[in-house]
């Protein structure tokens, strides 16, 4: 913390027009607040996750004292900020109601951007490739997806020549369950492929070569995983695994190439920035795993 404050003060000596701090982690907000007090430079705080209201903070790092300290530090940072930027409407609501009515107009919602839309290469219809990139942690549980996929594969009589599932990142296990072992027990042993972290360009290429991109966002009612925006760049459809507790700030269609027997049929919904894809998707029904 002290080195961050010292560095921030050296930078503040150059009299920048604004201090912009993004979290998590949350310590930059504390350093930015102290720098604003010392240098009297406008302060913008960006929240990509909630602070006090984060339901995924592990219980073993929480106590009454830490909860009290978090609430106190959050309040001081919000009061010091000249502008509070949230990346989703849910986080924006959380932050706004922590401020007096007269100060709530300094809270704004600005979604993450997409570096650039890219055309996905033509893909063969088989095998149908599903990809998840990222870390299976907190409530991002892949087991529900694997069990649902296993039911679909069994019902439709599909095999490894028909479906491939690629998990890339820190996702070999979840909550003590080895995913390769689980997949084998479900009859997906030849379909699930697990790969560790690699170059970002490689992951983006694999995403563009997939028919469907899977985003795990269970128990995240107010957050939008950053990987969602990378998933939207190629012309590939996205699916989100969610629970009733997760109010998704974005909606996606799921590819109709496989009919999921345990899903409900819906019309696909795409962000307004993808009109061409929206028109193409609207010509065929899609399914959403709920």
Secondary structure, DSSP 8 states (H G I E B T S, - for coil): -HHHHHHHHHHHTT--S-EEEEESSSHHHHHHHHHHHHH---EEEEESS-STT-TTS-GGG--HHHHHHHHHHHHHHHHH-SEEEESSHHHHHHHHTTS-GGGGGGEEE-----S--B------SSSEEEEEES---TT---HHHHHHHHHHHHHHT--TTTEEEEEESS-SEETTEEHHHHHHHTT-TTTEEEE----HHHHHHHHHT-SEEEEE-TT-SS---THHHHHHHBS-EEEEE--TT---SS-----TTS--TTSEEE-----TT-HHHHHHHHTS-EEE--
